[in-house]
Amino acid sequence: MSTALIGLDWGSTHLRAYLFDGGGAVREARALPHGIRQLPAGGFPEAFALAVQGWPALPALACGMVGSRNGWREVPYLDTPTGVERLARQLTRMETPDGRQLHLVPGLRDPQRPDVMRGEETQIAGVLAQQPSTTRLLLPGTHSKWVRLEHGGVAGFATVMTGELYGLLRQHSILGAALPEASDDEAAFRRGVDAARDSGPAGALSRLFSARALMLDGQLDAAAVPDYLSGLLIGEELRMALAAGWADAGISIPMVGEGPLCERYLRAAPVFGLRLERAPEGTTALGLWRIAAAAGLVSPQATVPTS
Amino acid sequence: MSTALIGLDWGSTHLRAYLFDGGGAVREARALPHGIRQLPAGGFPEAFALAVQGWPALPALACGMVGSRNGWREVPYLDTPTGVERLARQLTRMETPDGRQLHLVPGLRDPQRPDVMRGEETQIAGVLAQQPSTTRLLLPGTHSKWVRLEHGGVAGFATVMTGELYGLLRQHSILGAALPEASDDEAAFRRGVDAARDSGPAGALSRLFSARALMLDGQLDAAAVPDYLSGLLIGEELRMALAAGWADAGISIPMVGEGPLCERYLRAAPVFGLRLERAPEGTTALGLWRIAAAAGLVSPQATVPTS
């Protein structure tokens, strides 16, 4: 089958490029280090040219921070509730210096909180293509997203800065800055999760200093502090999700994210009576294809592959 | 009246020295930049010599991080519950290179959490000297302390890293790192406090990202983000204190700390139905005198001054 679409997943620190055939299957995938904060000397045009080098002059569709204020072109957010069809109608089209057509997927804005996302809307479209009846979704990461889905679209969402907070505390705080190399300490992680659960409505911020007090007290090895902190912060995210109603203990919630991080969430979830599961791989590429199909960038007879 | 005691308040970033007369009044006070992280070339001995230069060879009593693992000499923590008399019996005595007698006040450890403090135990002794019936006390700061008092001593306490978290988010996070010079924006501070209150049992960490979303949304000036964050974090501390039972809305809680910071807590408290009040100045010096008197370092007929 001939090729039909180029898809780009273009975030702050990564750029991934996909070459799709007419059935929506990924024929070739590339990963470049040129996130929008790490562009080559030639800026966005050079990064784009490197990503698509040697590929046919197909329509291209990009999602992520490339459409942010610091991106190639700022694309306004769409307010929730929003489904794939509406995303597809609101693409921003631009011509690249080498004459290709590039379409940018808008990010989403939840006007109720307010809150914003860029890139995750495409991952969500990919999950919905595989599991249309999903009602809750978790995307763990630097800025975790808890998503509520209704009628095949995003009803609302909330961002939690768990990954960024962990990094700040690990690198710059009195808790983590002077620590030795971290061990991989499952018991310390679990102990942090338990501390978050036991914090009750006060929340785990009220226990944050325990990472230091336990170490000074000889109850926690210095090398185990990072895993304890990780457990405390991931536990706090789960505690919050239940308290705020983002999570529902009665259903299994799919999760899209990096493997080792998702593993941590999977280990913490039972402590809070939550059920999480890994969504199938390739959600971003699938979401790009799905949005392109809805926008008519690829022929309508092309079908969405299901795993 | 002749002089009777030298007191030192020796923390991570500050060194304050007091020369007391026999009635416990401060005859001379000095402030040096030589906290234990900022020692002169001659280390602790030189900093001490500078602090007491020209003063008589009186007994000296020091509190704070000078007795920590990274201090001049490590002094074990005393477990709560602990009152002034027990603190006074557990001083560590050392001789300085210039032949003076220096006594170090132990820090406190709450074995229930666990949690630790160094220096605040002396401020608490000062507050109790002035207001013996105090049952709750707040010491806002980089590491805020909420203290429960019973029978004239410390029954237990909890540390909240509000000030350090604010600094990390302001200097290193996506929320604060690229901001222009902060304005002093009372409305933004209050808005942050309100957001913390409205976060309910989920807690204000669930709203942290709103600092960015509101700015991207045009609802919050970039220059107002620091004050919004400050309100959110101080509000979260007050929310936690109520949820954890550290604070009691039925009583007025004295507060010991730096003026501008205490002002922020005073402004935030009514939003949570809390009553805070500034304790009289000079609590550390008064606490040093009080402990010295209980330890017999000064003559027993010397009385504790009350303000």
Interface residues (C-beta under 8 A of the other chain):
Chain A: R69 R109 R113 P114 D115 V116 H143 A158 T159 V160 M161 E164 L165 L168 L169 Q171 H172 S173 I174 L175 G200 P201 A202 G203 L205 S206 R207 L208 F209 S210 R212 A213 L214 L216 D217 Q219 E236 M240 A243 A244
Chain B: R69 R109 R113 P114 D115 V116 H143 A158 T159 V160 M161 E164 L165 L168 L169 Q171 H172 S173 I174 L175 G200 P201 A202 G203 L205 S206 R207 L208 F209 S210 R212 A213 L214 L216 D217 Q219 E236 M240 A243 A244
